[in-house]
Amino acid sequence: MFKTEVFVFGSNLAGRHGAGAALAARKKYGAAYGVGLGRTGNAYAIPTKDERLKVLPLDKIQNSVLGFLRYARAHPELSFLVTPIGTGLAGYKHSDIAPMFFDAPANCVLPIQWERCPACGGLIIVRNPTGRCDHLRWPDSLTPEAMQLVEKAKKRSPALARERP
């Protein structure tokens, strides 16, 4: 691992990093036990569960993701290795969480399940079997809540809202 790489993982607000990517963050990347939000060591915690380990609603996760994206934009010298937060122990679908990272900066390395189109840079939530990018035409499996997040991201970044050939 290079000094400039930061491991981004799903956590709980109590900062009990005892399983999954959170355990790896604590053991390998210096995530501090008891800190459930933000950067410690070479790790960045995004809470997907509360202090009692109950799953957080998508809007609360979205707020933490927005904070992370601000941090990532403020630190272009760092590379953020983003895990598919919320899709493991929290139980959300990739199509619920990936839109939150719709306008992630280039220094964020997203999970393969959320890969970017090499032609346009758009986020592909569900891989098209043909290997083609749907160029921001989202799959039918997107929940209404996830679709709202996509629409909000498009408003924040007008360049992403344009239809791409």
Backbone torsions as a table, in degrees:
resi	resn	phi	psi	omega
1	MET	NA	137.1	176.1
2	PHE	-85.1	154.1	178.7
3	LYS	-57.1	-30.6	-174.3
4	THR	-84.8	2.2	179.3
5	GLU	-94.8	132.5	178.4
6	VAL	-122.1	127.4	-178.8
7	PHE	-85.3	120.7	-177.3
8	VAL	-105.3	124.6	-171.9
9	PHE	-139.6	159.2	174.7
10	GLY	-80.8	137.2	-176.7
11	SER	-135.0	-173.9	170.7
12	ASN	-119.8	156.0	-175.3
13	LEU	-64.7	-18.1	176.5
14	ALA	-79.1	-14.4	-179.8
15	GLY	71.5	27.2	176.4
16	ARG	-86.9	91.2	-175.8
17	HIS	-87.8	75.2	-171.4
18	GLY	-110.1	-4.5	-177.4
19	ALA	-152.7	161.6	174.4
20	GLY	58.9	-143.7	-178.4
21	ALA	-63.7	-30.3	179.3
22	ALA	-63.7	-40.1	177.6
23	LEU	-64.8	-43.0	177.1
24	ALA	-62.1	-39.5	179.0
25	ALA	-61.8	-40.8	179.8
26	ARG	-69.6	-46.3	-174.6
27	LYS	-76.8	-35.6	-172.7
28	LYS	-108.7	-21.9	-172.6
29	TYR	-121.5	2.7	174.0
30	GLY	82.7	19.8	175.4
31	ALA	-62.6	128.8	-177.1
32	ALA	-79.1	130.1	175.4
33	TYR	-63.8	134.1	-179.1
34	GLY	95.2	-5.2	178.0
35	VAL	-113.4	110.7	-173.9
36	GLY	-101.9	1.1	-178.6
37	LEU	-146.5	129.8	174.1
38	GLY	99.0	-171.1	-173.9
39	ARG	-94.2	132.1	166.1
40	THR	-139.8	138.1	-175.5
41	GLY	58.3	-138.0	176.0
42	ASN	-102.5	41.3	-179.0
43	ALA	-136.7	151.7	176.5
44	TYR	-132.8	119.2	-177.4
45	ALA	-93.0	128.9	172.1
46	ILE	-117.4	112.3	-175.7
47	PRO	-69.4	134.6	174.0
48	THR	-119.5	-5.5	176.3
49	LYS	-134.8	156.5	-179.7
50	ASP	-85.8	-169.1	-178.6
51	GLU	-64.4	-27.2	-179.9
52	ARG	-95.5	10.8	178.0
53	LEU	69.2	24.8	172.6
54	LYS	-87.8	142.5	-177.9
55	VAL	-63.9	132.4	177.4
56	LEU	-78.2	149.9	174.5
57	PRO	-69.8	158.1	-176.0
58	LEU	-57.0	-36.8	-178.5
59	ASP	-65.8	-34.2	176.9
60	LYS	-69.4	-41.6	177.3
61	ILE	-62.9	-42.8	179.5
62	GLN	-57.1	-42.0	178.7
63	ASN	-60.2	-42.0	178.5
64	SER	-68.7	-37.6	177.3
65	VAL	-63.5	-42.2	178.5
66	LEU	-60.7	-40.2	175.7
67	GLY	-62.3	-43.0	177.5
68	PHE	-61.8	-45.6	-178.3
69	LEU	-62.4	-37.0	174.5
70	ARG	-61.6	-43.6	179.0
71	TYR	-62.3	-44.9	-179.5
72	ALA	-62.3	-41.0	178.5
73	ARG	-66.2	-33.8	-179.6
74	ALA	-75.6	-12.4	-177.3
75	HIS	-128.1	66.9	-179.1
76	PRO	-65.7	-15.5	178.4
77	GLU	-75.2	-11.0	-179.6
78	LEU	-103.8	153.7	173.5
79	SER	-114.7	126.2	-175.9
80	PHE	-104.3	117.7	-180.0
81	LEU	-92.3	96.5	-173.0
82	VAL	-85.7	125.1	173.7
83	THR	-86.9	163.0	178.9
84	PRO	-74.3	70.9	-174.8
85	ILE	-53.9	145.6	174.4
86	GLY	78.8	-8.1	-176.0
87	THR	-97.9	-2.6	178.8
88	GLY	-101.0	-102.7	-176.1
89	LEU	-65.1	-28.2	178.7
90	ALA	-75.9	-23.1	171.5
91	GLY	85.7	8.7	177.5
92	TYR	-78.3	158.6	175.3
93	LYS	-83.4	155.4	175.3
94	HIS	-56.2	-36.8	-178.6
95	SER	-70.1	-13.1	174.1
96	ASP	-84.3	-37.1	-170.6
97	ILE	-95.8	-41.7	-174.8
98	ALA	-53.2	-39.6	180.0
99	PRO	-60.3	-22.3	177.6
100	MET	-64.2	-24.4	-178.1
101	PHE	-103.1	16.6	-175.2
102	PHE	-52.4	-41.6	-178.5
103	ASP	-112.2	35.7	177.6
104	ALA	-61.7	140.9	178.8
105	PRO	-68.6	166.5	-175.6
106	ALA	-63.9	-20.2	179.7
107	ASN	-82.2	7.6	174.2
108	CYS	-102.5	119.7	175.7
109	VAL	-92.7	109.6	-174.7
110	LEU	-86.5	158.5	178.2
111	PRO	-59.6	151.4	-179.8
112	ILE	-56.6	-31.8	179.5
113	GLN	-66.0	-18.5	-179.0
114	TRP	-116.4	40.2	-169.7
115	GLU	-65.7	155.4	178.9
116	ARG	-95.2	146.8	176.2
117	CYS	-72.9	127.4	179.1
118	PRO	-66.4	-22.5	-177.8
119	ALA	-80.9	-41.4	-173.3
120	CYS	-122.6	-11.4	-178.6
121	GLY	81.7	-0.9	178.7
122	GLY	-65.7	155.3	-178.4
123	LEU	-88.6	125.6	178.1
124	ILE	-101.8	110.3	-177.7
125	ILE	-77.0	-48.6	-179.9
126	VAL	-115.1	122.9	-177.8
127	ARG	-61.2	130.3	175.6
128	ASN	-76.3	130.0	-177.7
129	PRO	-58.4	-23.7	179.1
130	THR	-80.5	-11.4	-177.1
131	GLY	83.9	-1.9	178.6
132	ARG	-80.8	150.1	173.1
133	CYS	-83.2	140.9	175.5
134	ASP	-85.1	5.7	175.7
135	HIS	44.2	61.1	174.8
136	LEU	69.7	14.4	170.7
137	ARG	-93.7	103.9	-168.6
138	TRP	-76.6	148.5	-179.8
139	PRO	-67.1	156.0	-179.7
140	ASP	-62.7	-17.6	-176.6
141	SER	-77.0	-4.5	179.4
142	LEU	-66.9	131.4	177.6
143	THR	-73.3	159.3	177.0
144	PRO	-57.3	-37.7	178.8
145	GLU	-63.8	-43.3	179.1
146	ALA	-65.1	-38.6	178.9
147	MET	-63.5	-37.6	176.3
148	GLN	-61.7	-39.7	178.5
149	LEU	-64.0	-39.8	177.2
150	VAL	-62.0	-45.0	-179.3
151	GLU	-62.7	-40.6	177.3
152	LYS	-63.1	-43.0	179.3
153	ALA	-62.6	-39.1	178.5
154	LYS	-63.3	-37.2	179.2
155	LYS	-68.3	-36.9	178.9
156	ARG	-71.4	-31.8	-176.9
157	SER	-128.2	86.8	-176.4
158	PRO	-55.8	-30.5	-179.8
159	ALA	-63.1	-30.0	-179.8
160	LEU	-76.1	-22.5	-176.6
161	ALA	-78.7	-19.9	-179.0
162	ARG	-65.8	141.3	174.8
163	GLU	-70.3	134.2	-179.9
164	ARG	-109.7	142.9	-177.6
165	PRO	-63.5	NA	NA
